[in-house]
């Protein structure tokens, strides 16, 4: 999906009517600079994200199952109460 050439002509004509022939080149230059800066920033963010994703993952301790974690969390008092 993009802008068709006829839509671009209509936008250019409306801009010419609004801003006039003297200001149109400076506005076009400002739009071009803004677009260029946006693309540059987008490229930097993409590169930063790619670098972060390329880093090795930190080592994490092995995961335990839910039953093992529940048993490890029990205190001796809890164990005696459940048998009692």
PDB file with one MODEL, atoms N, CA, C and O in Angstrom:
MODEL        1
ATOM      1  N   UNK A   1       0.857  -1.174   0.000  1.00  0.00           N
ATOM      2  CA  UNK A   1       0.000   0.000   0.000  1.00  0.00           C
ATOM      3  C   UNK A   1       0.899   1.233   0.000  1.00  0.00           C
ATOM      4  O   UNK A   1       1.730   1.402   0.892  1.00  0.00           O
ATOM      5  N   UNK A   2       0.734   2.068  -0.976  1.00  0.00           N
ATOM      6  CA  UNK A   2       1.530   3.274  -1.078  1.00  0.00           C
ATOM      7  C   UNK A   2       0.696   4.413  -1.618  1.00  0.00           C
ATOM      8  O   UNK A   2      -0.519   4.301  -1.785  1.00  0.00           O
ATOM      9  N   UNK A   3       1.368   5.497  -1.884  1.00  0.00           N
ATOM     10  CA  UNK A   3       0.680   6.663  -2.431  1.00  0.00           C
ATOM     11  C   UNK A   3       0.756   6.578  -3.950  1.00  0.00           C
ATOM     12  O   UNK A   3       1.840   6.445  -4.518  1.00  0.00           O
ATOM     13  N   UNK A   4      -0.379   6.654  -4.591  1.00  0.00           N
ATOM     14  CA  UNK A   4      -0.433   6.634  -6.046  1.00  0.00           C
ATOM     15  C   UNK A   4       0.014   7.999  -6.558  1.00  0.00           C
ATOM     16  O   UNK A   4      -0.080   8.989  -5.832  1.00  0.00           O
ATOM     17  N   UNK A   5       0.492   8.065  -7.780  1.00  0.00           N
ATOM     18  CA  UNK A   5       1.037   9.323  -8.298  1.00  0.00           C
ATOM     19  C   UNK A   5      -0.033  10.407  -8.379  1.00  0.00           C
ATOM     20  O   UNK A   5       0.279  11.587  -8.215  1.00  0.00           O
ATOM     21  N   UNK A   6      -1.281  10.035  -8.627  1.00  0.00           N
ATOM     22  CA  UNK A   6      -2.334  11.061  -8.700  1.00  0.00           C
ATOM     23  C   UNK A   6      -2.594  11.683  -7.326  1.00  0.00           C
ATOM     24  O   UNK A   6      -2.871  12.878  -7.220  1.00  0.00           O
ATOM     25  N   UNK A   7      -2.502  10.864  -6.282  1.00  0.00           N
ATOM     26  CA  UNK A   7      -2.660  11.401  -4.925  1.00  0.00           C
ATOM     27  C   UNK A   7      -1.524  12.356  -4.591  1.00  0.00           C
ATOM     28  O   UNK A   7      -1.735  13.379  -3.940  1.00  0.00           O
ATOM     29  N   UNK A   8      -0.326  12.019  -5.036  1.00  0.00           N
ATOM     30  CA  UNK A   8       0.829  12.882  -4.807  1.00  0.00           C
ATOM     31  C   UNK A   8       0.664  14.222  -5.519  1.00  0.00           C
ATOM     32  O   UNK A   8       1.031  15.261  -4.971  1.00  0.00           O
ATOM     33  N   UNK A   9       0.118  14.207  -6.727  1.00  0.00           N
ATOM     34  CA  UNK A   9      -0.124  15.443  -7.471  1.00  0.00           C
ATOM     35  C   UNK A   9      -1.146  16.312  -6.741  1.00  0.00           C
ATOM     36  O   UNK A   9      -0.974  17.528  -6.654  1.00  0.00           O
ATOM     37  N   UNK A  10      -2.199  15.704  -6.221  1.00  0.00           N
ATOM     38  CA  UNK A  10      -3.222  16.461  -5.487  1.00  0.00           C
ATOM     39  C   UNK A  10      -2.617  17.085  -4.231  1.00  0.00           C
ATOM     40  O   UNK A  10      -2.875  18.252  -3.935  1.00  0.00           O
ATOM     41  N   UNK A  11      -1.818  16.323  -3.495  1.00  0.00           N
ATOM     42  CA  UNK A  11      -1.175  16.851  -2.285  1.00  0.00           C
ATOM     43  C   UNK A  11      -0.238  18.003  -2.642  1.00  0.00           C
ATOM     44  O   UNK A  11      -0.220  19.020  -1.950  1.00  0.00           O
ATOM     45  N   UNK A  12       0.534  17.853  -3.710  1.00  0.00           N
ATOM     46  CA  UNK A  12       1.442  18.922  -4.131  1.00  0.00           C
ATOM     47  C   UNK A  12       0.665  20.172  -4.538  1.00  0.00           C
ATOM     48  O   UNK A  12       1.079  21.287  -4.221  1.00  0.00           O
ATOM     49  N   UNK A  13      -0.444  19.998  -5.229  1.00  0.00           N
ATOM     50  CA  UNK A  13      -1.255  21.144  -5.646  1.00  0.00           C
ATOM     51  C   UNK A  13      -1.841  21.868  -4.438  1.00  0.00           C
ATOM     52  O   UNK A  13      -1.822  23.098  -4.383  1.00  0.00           O
ATOM     53  N   UNK A  14      -2.357  21.120  -3.477  1.00  0.00           N
ATOM     54  CA  UNK A  14      -2.914  21.736  -2.263  1.00  0.00           C
ATOM     55  C   UNK A  14      -1.812  22.460  -1.490  1.00  0.00           C
ATOM     56  O   UNK A  14      -2.032  23.562  -0.988  1.00  0.00           O
ATOM     57  N   UNK A  15      -0.639  21.855  -1.393  1.00  0.00           N
ATOM     58  CA  UNK A  15       0.478  22.505  -0.702  1.00  0.00           C
ATOM     59  C   UNK A  15       0.873  23.789  -1.419  1.00  0.00           C
ATOM     60  O   UNK A  15       1.187  24.786  -0.768  1.00  0.00           O
ATOM     61  N   UNK A  16       0.863  23.779  -2.735  1.00  0.00           N
ATOM     62  CA  UNK A  16       1.179  24.975  -3.512  1.00  0.00           C
ATOM     63  C   UNK A  16       0.165  26.074  -3.243  1.00  0.00           C
ATOM     64  O   UNK A  16       0.532  27.243  -3.117  1.00  0.00           O
ATOM     65  N   UNK A  17      -1.102  25.711  -3.156  1.00  0.00           N
ATOM     66  CA  UNK A  17      -2.141  26.705  -2.866  1.00  0.00           C
ATOM     67  C   UNK A  17      -2.003  27.272  -1.452  1.00  0.00           C
ATOM     68  O   UNK A  17      -2.186  28.471  -1.240  1.00  0.00           O
ATOM     69  N   UNK A  18      -1.681  26.412  -0.492  1.00  0.00           N
ATOM     70  CA  UNK A  18      -1.605  26.856   0.907  1.00  0.00           C
ATOM     71  C   UNK A  18      -0.348  27.683   1.163  1.00  0.00           C
ATOM     72  O   UNK A  18      -0.429  28.761   1.751  1.00  0.00           O
ATOM     73  N   UNK A  19       0.810  27.190   0.730  1.00  0.00           N
ATOM     74  CA  UNK A  19       2.075  27.833   1.093  1.00  0.00           C
ATOM     75  C   UNK A  19       2.606  28.789   0.035  1.00  0.00           C
ATOM     76  O   UNK A  19       3.420  29.656   0.351  1.00  0.00           O
ATOM     77  N   UNK A  20       2.179  28.656  -1.180  1.00  0.00           N
ATOM     78  CA  UNK A  20       2.661  29.533  -2.236  1.00  0.00           C
ATOM     79  C   UNK A  20       3.954  29.023  -2.836  1.00  0.00           C
ATOM     80  O   UNK A  20       4.633  28.181  -2.249  1.00  0.00           O
ATOM     81  N   UNK A  21       4.296  29.542  -4.023  1.00  0.00           N
ATOM     82  CA  UNK A  21       5.479  29.041  -4.732  1.00  0.00           C
ATOM     83  C   UNK A  21       6.806  29.423  -4.080  1.00  0.00           C
ATOM     84  O   UNK A  21       7.813  28.755  -4.314  1.00  0.00           O
ATOM     85  N   UNK A  22       6.831  30.482  -3.268  1.00  0.00           N
ATOM     86  CA  UNK A  22       8.096  30.897  -2.657  1.00  0.00           C
ATOM     87  C   UNK A  22       8.478  30.016  -1.470  1.00  0.00           C
ATOM     88  O   UNK A  22       9.655  29.710  -1.281  1.00  0.00           O
ATOM     89  N   UNK A  23       7.497  29.608  -0.672  1.00  0.00           N
ATOM     90  CA  UNK A  23       7.795  28.825   0.533  1.00  0.00           C
ATOM     91  C   UNK A  23       7.819  27.326   0.278  1.00  0.00           C
ATOM     92  O   UNK A  23       8.336  26.573   1.104  1.00  0.00           O
ATOM     93  N   UNK A  24       7.273  26.879  -0.843  1.00  0.00           N
ATOM     94  CA  UNK A  24       7.182  25.444  -1.112  1.00  0.00           C
ATOM     95  C   UNK A  24       8.555  24.751  -1.143  1.00  0.00           C
ATOM     96  O   UNK A  24       8.679  23.666  -0.575  1.00  0.00           O
ATOM     97  N   UNK A  25       9.590  25.321  -1.777  1.00  0.00           N
ATOM     98  CA  UNK A  25      10.898  24.649  -1.761  1.00  0.00           C
ATOM     99  C   UNK A  25      11.488  24.508  -0.355  1.00  0.00           C
ATOM    100  O   UNK A  25      12.078  23.476  -0.036  1.00  0.00           O
ATOM    101  N   UNK A  26      11.336  25.529   0.482  1.00  0.00           N
ATOM    102  CA  UNK A  26      11.900  25.422   1.836  1.00  0.00           C
ATOM    103  C   UNK A  26      11.117  24.411   2.674  1.00  0.00           C
ATOM    104  O   UNK A  26      11.699  23.710   3.502  1.00  0.00           O
ATOM    105  N   UNK A  27       9.807  24.332   2.465  1.00  0.00           N
ATOM    106  CA  UNK A  27       9.002  23.342   3.184  1.00  0.00           C
ATOM    107  C   UNK A  27       9.353  21.938   2.699  1.00  0.00           C
ATOM    108  O   UNK A  27       9.443  21.007   3.499  1.00  0.00           O
ATOM    109  N   UNK A  28       9.549  21.789   1.411  1.00  0.00           N
ATOM    110  CA  UNK A  28       9.960  20.490   0.871  1.00  0.00           C
ATOM    111  C   UNK A  28      11.303  20.049   1.430  1.00  0.00           C
ATOM    112  O   UNK A  28      11.494  18.876   1.751  1.00  0.00           O
ATOM    113  N   UNK A  29      12.233  20.991   1.544  1.00  0.00           N
ATOM    114  CA  UNK A  29      13.536  20.674   2.129  1.00  0.00           C
ATOM    115  C   UNK A  29      13.422  20.262   3.585  1.00  0.00           C
ATOM    116  O   UNK A  29      14.089  19.327   4.028  1.00  0.00           O
ATOM    117  N   UNK A  30      12.571  20.964   4.332  1.00  0.00           N
ATOM    118  CA  UNK A  30      12.375  20.628   5.744  1.00  0.00           C
ATOM    119  C   UNK A  30      11.747  19.242   5.890  1.00  0.00           C
ATOM    120  O   UNK A  30      12.129  18.470   6.770  1.00  0.00           O
ATOM    121  N   UNK A  31      10.791  18.936   5.028  1.00  0.00           N
ATOM    122  CA  UNK A  31      10.165  17.610   5.070  1.00  0.00           C
ATOM    123  C   UNK A  31      11.200  16.536   4.733  1.00  0.00           C
ATOM    124  O   UNK A  31      11.232  15.484   5.372  1.00  0.00           O
ATOM    125  N   UNK A  32      12.032  16.795   3.748  1.00  0.00           N
ATOM    126  CA  UNK A  32      13.077  15.840   3.371  1.00  0.00           C
ATOM    127  C   UNK A  32      14.078  15.608   4.492  1.00  0.00           C
ATOM    128  O   UNK A  32      14.456  14.469   4.764  1.00  0.00           O
ATOM    129  N   UNK A  33      14.510  16.686   5.146  1.00  0.00           N
ATOM    130  CA  UNK A  33      15.448  16.555   6.273  1.00  0.00           C
ATOM    131  C   UNK A  33      14.820  15.775   7.423  1.00  0.00           C
ATOM    132  O   UNK A  33      15.460  14.918   8.031  1.00  0.00           O
ATOM    133  N   UNK A  34      13.567  16.085   7.708  1.00  0.00           N
ATOM    134  CA  UNK A  34      12.869  15.388   8.791  1.00  0.00           C
ATOM    135  C   UNK A  34      12.747  13.905   8.485  1.00  0.00           C
ATOM    136  O   UNK A  34      12.971  13.068   9.360  1.00  0.00           O
ATOM    137  N   UNK A  35      12.397  13.579   7.263  1.00  0.00           N
ATOM    138  CA  UNK A  35      12.279  12.180   6.855  1.00  0.00           C
ATOM    139  C   UNK A  35      13.628  11.469   6.949  1.00  0.00           C
ATOM    140  O   UNK A  35      13.701  10.330   7.413  1.00  0.00           O
ATOM    141  N   UNK A  36      14.693  12.139   6.511  1.00  0.00           N
ATOM    142  CA  UNK A  36      16.033  11.560   6.561  1.00  0.00           C
ATOM    143  C   UNK A  36      16.455  11.291   8.007  1.00  0.00           C
ATOM    144  O   UNK A  36      17.014  10.235   8.303  1.00  0.00           O
ATOM    145  N   UNK A  37      16.189  12.242   8.908  1.00  0.00           N
ATOM    146  CA  UNK A  37      16.519  12.057  10.321  1.00  0.00           C
ATOM    147  C   UNK A  37      15.704  10.914  10.931  1.00  0.00           C
ATOM    148  O   UNK A  37      16.224  10.130  11.724  1.00  0.00           O
ATOM    149  N   UNK A  38      14.446  10.826  10.562  1.00  0.00           N
ATOM    150  CA  UNK A  38      13.594   9.740  11.055  1.00  0.00           C
ATOM    151  C   UNK A  38      14.150   8.390  10.627  1.00  0.00           C
ATOM    152  O   UNK A  38      14.246   7.468  11.437  1.00  0.00           O
ATOM    153  N   UNK A  39      14.518   8.272   9.350  1.00  0.00           N
ATOM    154  CA  UNK A  39      15.071   7.010   8.851  1.00  0.00           C
ATOM    155  C   UNK A  39      16.388   6.672   9.545  1.00  0.00           C
ATOM    156  O   UNK A  39      16.645   5.510   9.860  1.00  0.00           O
ATOM    157  N   UNK A  40      17.222   7.684   9.785  1.00  0.00           N
ATOM    158  CA  UNK A  40      18.494   7.474  10.472  1.00  0.00           C
ATOM    159  C   UNK A  40      18.253   6.967  11.890  1.00  0.00           C
ATOM    160  O   UNK A  40      18.895   6.010  12.324  1.00  0.00           O
ATOM    161  N   UNK A  41      17.340   7.594  12.608  1.00  0.00           N
ATOM    162  CA  UNK A  41      17.024   7.176  13.975  1.00  0.00           C
ATOM    163  C   UNK A  41      16.437   5.775  13.994  1.00  0.00           C
ATOM    164  O   UNK A  41      16.761   4.973  14.870  1.00  0.00           O
ATOM    165  N   UNK A  42      15.583   5.481  13.041  1.00  0.00           N
ATOM    166  CA  UNK A  42      14.983   4.155  12.957  1.00  0.00           C
ATOM    167  C   UNK A  42      16.060   3.098  12.712  1.00  0.00           C
ATOM    168  O   UNK A  42      16.006   2.010  13.286  1.00  0.00           O
ATOM    169  N   UNK A  43      17.027   3.413  11.869  1.00  0.00           N
ATOM    170  CA  UNK A  43      18.129   2.487  11.617  1.00  0.00           C
ATOM    171  C   UNK A  43      18.979   2.264  12.853  1.00  0.00           C
ATOM    172  O   UNK A  43      19.411   1.141  13.116  1.00  0.00           O
ATOM    173  N   UNK A  44      19.227   3.335  13.625  1.00  0.00           N
ATOM    174  CA  UNK A  44      20.010   3.209  14.850  1.00  0.00           C
ATOM    175  C   UNK A  44      19.282   2.348  15.877  1.00  0.00           C
ATOM    176  O   UNK A  44      19.900   1.519  16.545  1.00  0.00           O
ATOM    177  N   UNK A  45      17.979   2.543  16.004  1.00  0.00           N
ATOM    178  CA  UNK A  45      17.198   1.743  16.949  1.00  0.00           C
ATOM    179  C   UNK A  45      17.189   0.280  16.514  1.00  0.00           C
ATOM    180  O   UNK A  45      17.319  -0.615  17.349  1.00  0.00           O
ATOM    181  N   UNK A  46      17.038   0.035  15.229  1.00  0.00           N
ATOM    182  CA  UNK A  46      17.043  -1.341  14.721  1.00  0.00           C
ATOM    183  C   UNK A  46      18.390  -2.003  14.974  1.00  0.00           C
ATOM    184  O   UNK A  46      18.449  -3.172  15.355  1.00  0.00           O
ATOM    185  N   UNK A  47      19.466  -1.260  14.763  1.00  0.00           N
ATOM    186  CA  UNK A  47      20.803  -1.797  14.994  1.00  0.00           C
ATOM    187  C   UNK A  47      21.015  -2.095  16.475  1.00  0.00           C
ATOM    188  O   UNK A  47      21.579  -3.132  16.824  1.00  0.00           O
ATOM    189  N   UNK A  48      20.568  -1.195  17.343  1.00  0.00           N
ATOM    190  CA  UNK A  48      20.690  -1.405  18.783  1.00  0.00           C
ATOM    191  C   UNK A  48      19.917  -2.648  19.215  1.00  0.00           C
ATOM    192  O   UNK A  48      20.417  -3.451  20.003  1.00  0.00           O
ATOM    193  N   UNK A  49      18.706  -2.805  18.703  1.00  0.00           N
ATOM    194  CA  UNK A  49      17.899  -3.981  19.043  1.00  0.00           C
ATOM    195  C   UNK A  49      18.569  -5.256  18.544  1.00  0.00           C
ATOM    196  O   UNK A  49      18.578  -6.263  19.253  1.00  0.00           O
ATOM    197  N   UNK A  50      19.122  -5.231  17.354  1.00  0.00           N
ATOM    198  CA  UNK A  50      19.797  -6.413  16.811  1.00  0.00           C
ATOM    199  C   UNK A  50      21.019  -6.763  17.651  1.00  0.00           C
ATOM    200  O   UNK A  50      21.285  -7.941  17.892  1.00  0.00           O
ATOM    201  N   UNK A  51      21.764  -5.757  18.098  1.00  0.00           N
ATOM    202  CA  UNK A  51      22.933  -6.007  18.941  1.00  0.00           C
ATOM    203  C   UNK A  51      22.524  -6.599  20.282  1.00  0.00           C
ATOM    204  O   UNK A  51      23.183  -7.509  20.787  1.00  0.00           O
ATOM    205  N   UNK A  52      21.445  -6.090  20.860  1.00  0.00           N
ATOM    206  CA  UNK A  52      20.972  -6.611  22.142  1.00  0.00           C
ATOM    207  C   UNK A  52      20.503  -8.059  21.998  1.00  0.00           C
ATOM    208  O   UNK A  52      20.749  -8.883  22.880  1.00  0.00           O
ATOM    209  N   UNK A  53      19.837  -8.364  20.906  1.00  0.00           N
ATOM    210  CA  UNK A  53      19.357  -9.726  20.698  1.00  0.00           C
ATOM    211  C   UNK A  53      20.496 -10.692  20.402  1.00  0.00           C
ATOM    212  O   UNK A  53      20.358 -11.895  20.624  1.00  0.00           O
ATOM    213  N   UNK A  54      21.619 -10.183  19.906  1.00  0.00           N
ATOM    214  CA  UNK A  54      22.750 -11.039  19.581  1.00  0.00           C
ATOM    215  C   UNK A  54      23.568 -11.396  20.817  1.00  0.00           C
ATOM    216  O   UNK A  54      24.357 -12.340  20.771  1.00  0.00           O
ATOM    217  N   UNK A  55      23.400 -10.667  21.924  1.00  0.00           N
ATOM    218  CA  UNK A  55      24.141 -10.967  23.141  1.00  0.00           C
ATOM    219  C   UNK A  55      23.691 -12.309  23.697  1.00  0.00           C
ATOM    220  O   UNK A  55      22.517 -12.664  23.596  1.00  0.00           O
ATOM    221  N   UNK A  56      24.635 -13.066  24.293  1.00  0.00           N
ATOM    222  CA  UNK A  56      24.225 -14.351  24.870  1.00  0.00           C
ATOM    223  C   UNK A  56      23.307 -14.136  26.071  1.00  0.00           C
ATOM    224  O   UNK A  56      23.427 -13.150  26.797  1.00  0.00           O
ATOM    225  N   UNK A  57      22.405 -15.066  26.259  1.00  0.00           N
ATOM    226  CA  UNK A  57      21.476 -14.973  27.389  1.00  0.00           C
ATOM    227  C   UNK A  57      22.235 -15.233  28.685  1.00  0.00           C
ATOM    228  O   UNK A  57      23.187 -16.012  28.721  1.00  0.00           O
ATOM    229  N   UNK A  58      21.795 -14.565  29.740  1.00  0.00           N
ATOM    230  CA  UNK A  58      22.421 -14.792  31.042  1.00  0.00           C
ATOM    231  C   UNK A  58      22.088 -16.196  31.516  1.00  0.00           C
ATOM    232  O   UNK A  58      21.004 -16.718  31.255  1.00  0.00           O
ATOM    233  N   UNK A  59      23.043 -16.799  32.219  1.00  0.00           N
ATOM    234  CA  UNK A  59      22.816 -18.135  32.753  1.00  0.00           C
ATOM    235  C   UNK A  59      21.840 -18.049  33.920  1.00  0.00           C
ATOM    236  O   UNK A  59      22.025 -17.259  34.845  1.00  0.00           O
ATOM    237  N   UNK A  60      20.814 -18.863  33.863  1.00  0.00           N
ATOM    238  CA  UNK A  60      19.820 -18.916  34.923  1.00  0.00           C
ATOM    239  C   UNK A  60      19.916 -20.269  35.610  1.00  0.00           C
ATOM    240  O   UNK A  60      20.310 -21.254  34.986  1.00  0.00           O
ATOM    241  N   UNK A  61      19.559 -20.328  36.889  1.00  0.00           N
ATOM    242  CA  UNK A  61      19.574 -21.633  37.555  1.00  0.00           C
ATOM    243  C   UNK A  61      18.524 -22.539  36.929  1.00  0.00           C
ATOM    244  O   UNK A  61      17.534 -22.055  36.380  1.00  0.00           O
ATOM    245  N   UNK A  62      18.734 -23.851  37.008  1.00  0.00           N
ATOM    246  CA  UNK A  62      17.758 -24.760  36.399  1.00  0.00           C
ATOM    247  C   UNK A  62      16.391 -24.615  37.057  1.00  0.00           C
ATOM    248  O   UNK A  62      16.289 -24.383  38.261  1.00  0.00           O
ATOM    249  N   UNK A  63      15.371 -24.752  36.270  1.00  0.00           N
ATOM    250  CA  UNK A  63      14.008 -24.621  36.771  1.00  0.00           C
ATOM    251  C   UNK A  63      13.618 -25.875  37.537  1.00  0.00           C
ATOM    252  O   UNK A  63      14.069 -26.977  37.223  1.00  0.00           O
ATOM    253  N   UNK A  64      12.775 -25.692  38.546  1.00  0.00           N
ATOM    254  CA  UNK A  64      12.263 -26.830  39.302  1.00  0.00           C
ATOM    255  C   UNK A  64      10.779 -26.963  39.027  1.00  0.00           C
ATOM    256  O   UNK A  64      10.117 -25.994  38.656  1.00  0.00           O
ATOM    257  N   UNK A  65      10.264 -28.162  39.210  1.00  0.00           N
ATOM    258  CA  UNK A  65       8.836 -28.360  38.983  1.00  0.00           C
ATOM    259  C   UNK A  65       8.050 -27.729  40.123  1.00  0.00           C
ATOM    260  O   UNK A  65       8.631 -27.383  41.151  1.00  0.00           O
ATOM    261  N   UNK A  66       6.773 -27.577  39.964  1.00  0.00           N
ATOM    262  CA  UNK A  66       5.928 -26.966  40.989  1.00  0.00           C
ATOM    263  C   UNK A  66       5.939 -27.761  42.279  1.00  0.00           C
ATOM    264  O   UNK A  66       5.946 -27.173  43.360  1.00  0.00           O
ATOM    265  N   UNK A  67       5.940 -29.104  42.194  1.00  0.00           N
ATOM    266  CA  UNK A  67       5.937 -29.943  43.395  1.00  0.00           C
ATOM    267  C   UNK A  67       7.244 -29.797  44.157  1.00  0.00           C
ATOM    268  O   UNK A  67       7.245 -29.732  45.386  1.00  0.00           O
ATOM    269  N   UNK A  68       8.368 -29.746  43.425  1.00  0.00           N
ATOM    270  CA  UNK A  68       9.662 -29.581  44.087  1.00  0.00           C
ATOM    271  C   UNK A  68       9.750 -28.233  44.772  1.00  0.00           C
ATOM    272  O   UNK A  68      10.280 -28.132  45.878  1.00  0.00           O
ATOM    273  N   UNK A  69       9.240 -27.202  44.129  1.00  0.00           N
ATOM    274  CA  UNK A  69       9.285 -25.869  44.722  1.00  0.00           C
ATOM    275  C   UNK A  69       8.411 -25.803  45.964  1.00  0.00           C
ATOM    276  O   UNK A  69       8.791 -25.174  46.951  1.00  0.00           O
ATOM    277  N   UNK A  70       7.240 -26.444  45.933  1.00  0.00           N
ATOM    278  CA  UNK A  70       6.348 -26.437  47.096  1.00  0.00           C
ATOM    279  C   UNK A  70       6.972 -27.201  48.248  1.00  0.00           C
ATOM    280  O   UNK A  70       6.868 -26.777  49.399  1.00  0.00           O
ATOM    281  N   UNK A  71       7.625 -28.331  47.955  1.00  0.00           N
ATOM    282  CA  UNK A  71       8.272 -29.116  49.005  1.00  0.00           C
ATOM    283  C   UNK A  71       9.444 -28.357  49.606  1.00  0.00           C
ATOM    284  O   UNK A  71       9.686 -28.443  50.810  1.00  0.00           O
ATOM    285  N   UNK A  72      10.163 -27.625  48.791  1.00  0.00           N
ATOM    286  CA  UNK A  72      11.305 -26.862  49.283  1.00  0.00           C
ATOM    287  C   UNK A  72      10.860 -25.698  50.147  1.00  0.00           C
ATOM    288  O   UNK A  72      11.592 -25.278  51.043  1.00  0.00           O
ATOM    289  N   UNK A  73       9.663 -25.166  49.892  1.00  0.00           N
ATOM    290  CA  UNK A  73       9.163 -24.033  50.659  1.00  0.00           C
ATOM    291  C   UNK A  73       8.591 -24.443  52.011  1.00  0.00           C
ATOM    292  O   UNK A  73       8.412 -23.586  52.877  1.00  0.00           O
ATOM    293  N   UNK A  74       8.301 -25.716  52.219  1.00  0.00           N
ATOM    294  CA  UNK A  74       7.738 -26.167  53.493  1.00  0.00           C
ATOM    295  C   UNK A  74       8.769 -26.057  54.607  1.00  0.00           C
ATOM    296  O   UNK A  74       9.950 -26.342  54.410  1.00  0.00           O
ATOM    297  N   UNK A  75       8.319 -25.654  55.742  1.00  0.00           N
ATOM    298  CA  UNK A  75       9.178 -25.631  56.934  1.00  0.00           C
ATOM    299  C   UNK A  75       8.931 -26.916  57.708  1.00  0.00           C
ATOM    300  O   UNK A  75       7.917 -27.576  57.482  1.00  0.00           O
ATOM    301  N   UNK A  76       9.823 -27.289  58.609  1.00  0.00           N
ATOM    302  CA  UNK A  76       9.589 -28.505  59.404  1.00  0.00           C
ATOM    303  C   UNK A  76       8.264 -28.441  60.165  1.00  0.00           C
ATOM    304  O   UNK A  76       7.613 -29.468  60.353  1.00  0.00           O
ATOM    305  N   UNK A  77       7.861 -27.255  60.602  1.00  0.00           N
ATOM    306  CA  UNK A  77       6.599 -27.099  61.318  1.00  0.00           C
ATOM    307  C   UNK A  77       5.419 -27.463  60.412  1.00  0.00           C
ATOM    308  O   UNK A  77       4.470 -28.111  60.853  1.00  0.00           O
ATOM    309  N   UNK A  78       5.485 -27.037  59.128  1.00  0.00           N
ATOM    310  CA  UNK A  78       4.419 -27.357  58.181  1.00  0.00           C
ATOM    311  C   UNK A  78       4.326 -28.860  57.955  1.00  0.00           C
ATOM    312  O   UNK A  78       3.228 -29.412  57.881  1.00  0.00           O
ATOM    313  N   UNK A  79       5.469 -29.520  57.845  1.00  0.00           N
ATOM    314  CA  UNK A  79       5.492 -30.958  57.606  1.00  0.00           C
ATOM    315  C   UNK A  79       4.898 -31.709  58.791  1.00  0.00           C
ATOM    316  O   UNK A  79       4.148 -32.664  58.591  1.00  0.00           O
ATOM    317  N   UNK A  80       5.211 -31.306  60.017  1.00  0.00           N
ATOM    318  CA  UNK A  80       4.681 -31.968  61.212  1.00  0.00           C
ATOM    319  C   UNK A  80       3.179 -31.751  61.323  1.00  0.00           C
ATOM    320  O   UNK A  80       2.459 -32.657  61.742  1.00  0.00           O
ATOM    321  N   UNK A  81       2.695 -30.584  60.960  1.00  0.00           N
ATOM    322  CA  UNK A  81       1.267 -30.282  61.057  1.00  0.00           C
ATOM    323  C   UNK A  81       0.465 -31.103  60.065  1.00  0.00           C
ATOM    324  O   UNK A  81      -0.670 -31.479  60.357  1.00  0.00           O
ATOM    325  N   UNK A  82       1.033 -31.393  58.891  1.00  0.00           N
ATOM    326  CA  UNK A  82       0.292 -32.153  57.895  1.00  0.00           C
ATOM    327  C   UNK A  82       0.208 -33.631  58.256  1.00  0.00           C
ATOM    328  O   UNK A  82      -0.717 -34.312  57.813  1.00  0.00           O
ATOM    329  N   UNK A  83       1.160 -34.152  59.057  1.00  0.00           N
ATOM    330  CA  UNK A  83       1.140 -35.558  59.457  1.00  0.00           C
ATOM    331  C   UNK A  83       0.366 -35.753  60.749  1.00  0.00           C
ATOM    332  O   UNK A  83       0.020 -36.889  61.073  1.00  0.00           O
ATOM    333  N   UNK A  84       0.089 -34.734  61.475  1.00  0.00           N
ATOM    334  CA  UNK A  84      -0.382 -34.794  62.825  1.00  0.00           C
ATOM    335  C   UNK A  84      -1.770 -34.964  63.071  1.00  0.00           C
ATOM    336  O   UNK A  84      -2.190 -35.018  64.227  1.00  0.00           O
TER     337      UNK A  84
ENDMDL
END
